[in-house]
Amino acid sequence: MEEKKELVINVYQERSSMRGIERTFGVSCRTVNAWLKEQENDLPPLEEMIQPVDSKKIPVLEGTELRSFVFRSKDKVWVWIAMNGESREIVASACGDRGENTCRILWGRVLSACKEAIVLQ
């Protein structure tokens, strides 16, 4: 059980979702929370967990989407996310349907975020 506990904590540190851990390992979110609380003094600070990204590398963006609903299951809303594949940083997001218009909103936000990042460098 200790090996499984250590593995679950490592997977959590790699930024896997609590629900994903629950499904993958068959361990409830409450149990994972309890394990994390036991370990909180032993866990490294967040600053040490986030690896610096090489500014000379061109980031590769990954896209994902998830479906949710507002109040009623027939009122579906899609959340579109663009993230840096290396750092897992969320670059831009948009909510709407699965249509071209929502995609264009996300793409516009990605371009805006990239221009902002270039100015900051």
C-alpha positions, 0 to 999 in steps of 0.5 A: 500500500505504501508503494501505491501511496507514493506512486499516487503522490508522484502522479499528483505532483506531475499535475494529474487531476484528482478525478483522473487519479481516482479513476486510474488508481481506484483511490478516492479523492478524500484518500488522496487528500488525506495522503497529501496532508500527511505529506505536506511538510515533506513536499517540495515548495511549488517553485521547485516543482515547476521546471523552468522553460527554455526561452530559446525553444519555441513552445509547442501548444496542446489543445484540449476541450471539455464539456460541461453544462450550466444548470441543466444537462441540455445546456452544454458548454464547451471549455477550450484550452490551449496550454504549453506542452512542456510547462503545462501552463494554460496559455488561453481558454474560451467557453462556448459551443464546439463551433468555429466561432469559439475556436476563433475566439481561442485562437485570437487569445492564443495570438494575444498571449504569444504577442504579450510573451514576446513583449515581456522577453 
